[in-house]
Amino acid sequence: MNKVSIRNARPSDHQNIVSVMPEWWGGRDLSSSVLKVFFIHFNNTSYIAEINGELAGFLVGFFSQTEEKTGYIHFVGVHPGFRKAGVGRILYQTFFDACGANGRIIVKSCTSPINKLSINFHRHMGFEIEPGDMLIDGIPVSSNFLRENDPKVLFRKELS
Ligand SMILES: CC(C)(COP(=O)(O)OP(=O)(O)OC[C@H]1O[C@@H](n2cnc3c(N)ncnc32)[C@H](O)[C@@H]1OP(=O)(O)O)[C@@H](O)C(=O)NCCC(=O)NCCS
């Protein structure tokens, strides 16, 4: 694979990203969760991966306003044609580095229990699954984390 380059996200990236999301998420349209405001106000912790100038992946993250030592990854996606080649790892490592440089020693994220790919990816990236209030397929989930009766798997990693 050609070299991956990483840069900070810009507001002008938003439209391109939401337009590819349904395809990247296998037909699920989660694009309403990726707001343009993230590309305006969280662009120093949100990243675009490019290969030969083409969009290869993105990460939307921010530093928690509530937990002073926590960085939160809101969304990550990698082009289906570039998966399992380390692009997701590079995006996460870039965010971890930004966290480390700013005293954010804990990184959190979450996903839906049906997204086994994401669960596997986070495990490979060294995240633990936080205790929840029920199990789905043997995995702890939190039923009401982002809204009522919408279980999420909560991930947590301490940066060493
Ligand atoms: C999840 C996703 C971002 C991973 O990106 P990626 O570039 O393929 O991941 P990487 O190649 O960097 O892999 C990083 C680690 O995760 C593991 N991994 C990645 N995809 C995996 C899969 N499908 N099954 C098991 N492990 C997987 C890799 O083996 C690697 O671990 P290793 O270094 O210990 O071998 C990508 O599959 C994707 O965009 N999925 C659709 C969108 C989505 O579900 N996003 C996450 C929820 S917001």
The ligand as a Gaussian input file, in Angstrom:
#p B3LYP/6-31G(d) Opt

LIG

0 1
 C      -12.908000      -0.424000      12.325000
 C      -12.024000       0.160000      11.222000
 C      -11.887000       1.674000      11.435000
 C      -10.624000      -0.484000      11.323000
 O       -9.756000       0.167000      10.417000
 P       -8.511000      -0.602000       9.742000
 O       -7.682000       0.413000       9.044000
 O       -9.005000      -1.742000       8.937000
 O       -7.740000      -1.171000      11.022000
 P       -6.169000      -1.516000      11.102000
 O       -5.736000      -2.190000       9.841000
 O       -5.412000      -0.310000      11.503000
 O       -6.166000      -2.587000      12.269000
 C       -5.805000      -2.255000      13.613000
 C       -5.944000      -3.514000      14.437000
 O       -7.314000      -3.956000      14.444000
 C       -7.410000      -5.276000      13.917000
 N       -8.579000      -5.372000      13.062000
 C       -8.962000      -4.504000      12.104000
 N      -10.071000      -4.951000      11.484000
 C      -10.357000      -6.146000      12.067000
 C      -11.380000      -7.110000      11.854000
 N      -12.299000      -6.951000      10.880000
 N      -11.393000      -8.216000      12.629000
 C      -10.470000      -8.408000      13.585000
 N       -9.464000      -7.516000      13.837000
 C       -9.426000      -6.402000      13.083000
 C       -6.154000      -5.461000      13.083000
 O       -5.798000      -6.833000      12.993000
 C       -5.133000      -4.652000      13.851000
 O       -4.639000      -5.354000      14.960000
 P       -3.118000      -5.878000      14.994000
 O       -2.269000      -4.684000      14.653000
 O       -2.991000      -6.343000      16.416000
 O       -3.053000      -6.952000      13.966000
 C      -12.594000      -0.139000       9.807000
 O      -12.828000      -1.524000       9.687000
 C      -13.905000       0.570000       9.484000
 O      -13.898000       1.702000       9.017000
 N      -15.064000      -0.076000       9.723000
 C      -16.378000       0.484000       9.378000
 C      -16.710000       1.665000      10.216000
 C      -16.756000       1.322000      11.699000
 O      -17.337000       0.349000      12.120000
 N      -16.102000       2.192000      12.506000
 C      -15.952000       1.966000      13.959000
 C      -17.141000       2.406000      14.767000
 S      -17.353000       4.172000      14.857000

